[in-house]
Amino acid sequence: MNVRHVLVLPDRDAAEEVAQEAVDRFGLPEEPQLVRDALAGEDDAEDAQWLVVVEDPRERFDPTALDDLAAEYEGWLEAP
């Protein structure tokens, strides 16, 4: 089963930093995907959250550690 962890960050800069830190900290084979998530009803880029999508096909990443990483950048790990 392919598990996908989604970290929610407040802006693109934070998402880019978390993606790079995830590679360094968890030994990811490649940088996670970044996705812009506009808040419902908002068109302004200022009102967007950014998602860092970490693929975990072997279920080897600790969700608590991923949540802690996101929290360092004012984000969180989205519950499955």
SULCOR-V550092 format. One record per residue. N is the residue number from 1. RES is the residue in one small letter. SS is DSSP state (helix for helix, strand for strand, loop for the rest). NEAR is the number of other C-alpha atoms within 8 Angstrom. D_CENTER is the distance of its C-alpha to the mean C-alpha in Angstrom with 1 decimal. Layout:
# SULCOR-V550092
N_RES_SS_NEAR_D_CENTER ; N_RES_SS_NEAR_D_CENTER
This chain:
# SULCOR-V550092
1_m_loop_4_19.6 ; 2_n_loop_8_16.3 ; 3_v_strand_9_13.5 ; 4_r_strand_9_10.1 ; 5_h_strand_12_7.3 ; 6_v_strand_10_5.0 ; 7_l_strand_15_2.9 ; 8_v_strand_14_5.3 ; 9_l_strand_16_6.6 ; 10_p_loop_11_10.3 ; 11_d_loop_9_10.9 ; 12_r_helix_10_10.6 ; 13_d_helix_6_11.8 ; 14_a_helix_10_9.4 ; 15_a_helix_15_6.4 ; 16_e_helix_9_9.0 ; 17_e_helix_8_9.9 ; 18_v_helix_12_6.8 ; 19_a_helix_13_6.7 ; 20_q_helix_9_10.4 ; 21_e_helix_8_10.5 ; 22_a_helix_13_8.8 ; 23_v_helix_13_11.5 ; 24_d_helix_8_14.1 ; 25_r_helix_6_13.5 ; 26_f_helix_7_13.0 ; 27_g_loop_7_15.1 ; 28_l_loop_8_13.0 ; 29_p_loop_5_15.6 ; 30_e_loop_5_13.6 ; 31_e_loop_9_10.7 ; 32_p_loop_11_7.7 ; 33_q_strand_8_8.2 ; 34_l_strand_11_7.3 ; 35_v_strand_8_8.8 ; 36_r_strand_9_10.8 ; 37_d_strand_8_11.5 ; 38_a_strand_10_14.9 ; 39_l_loop_8_16.1 ; 40_a_loop_4_19.1 ; 41_g_loop_4_22.2 ; 42_e_loop_8_20.8 ; 43_d_loop_6_21.5 ; 44_d_loop_6_20.9 ; 45_a_helix_6_17.9 ; 46_e_helix_4_18.0 ; 47_d_helix_9_17.1 ; 48_a_strand_13_13.8 ; 49_q_strand_13_10.3 ; 50_w_strand_14_7.5 ; 51_l_strand_13_4.7 ; 52_v_strand_15_2.6 ; 53_v_strand_12_5.1 ; 54_v_strand_10_6.7 ; 55_e_strand_9_10.4 ; 56_d_strand_11_12.6 ; 57_p_loop_9_16.1 ; 58_r_loop_7_17.9 ; 59_e_loop_7_16.0 ; 60_r_loop_6_16.1 ; 61_f_loop_8_12.9 ; 62_d_loop_6_13.5 ; 63_p_helix_8_11.4 ; 64_t_helix_6_13.0 ; 65_a_helix_8_12.0 ; 66_l_helix_11_8.3 ; 67_d_helix_12_9.0 ; 68_d_helix_9_11.3 ; 69_l_helix_10_9.0 ; 70_a_helix_15_6.9 ; 71_a_helix_9_10.5 ; 72_e_helix_7_11.8 ; 73_y_loop_9_10.3 ; 74_e_loop_8_11.4 ; 75_g_loop_12_8.3 ; 76_w_strand_11_7.9 ; 77_l_strand_12_7.1 ; 78_e_loop_8_8.6 ; 79_a_loop_3_11.9 ; 80_p_loop_3_13.0
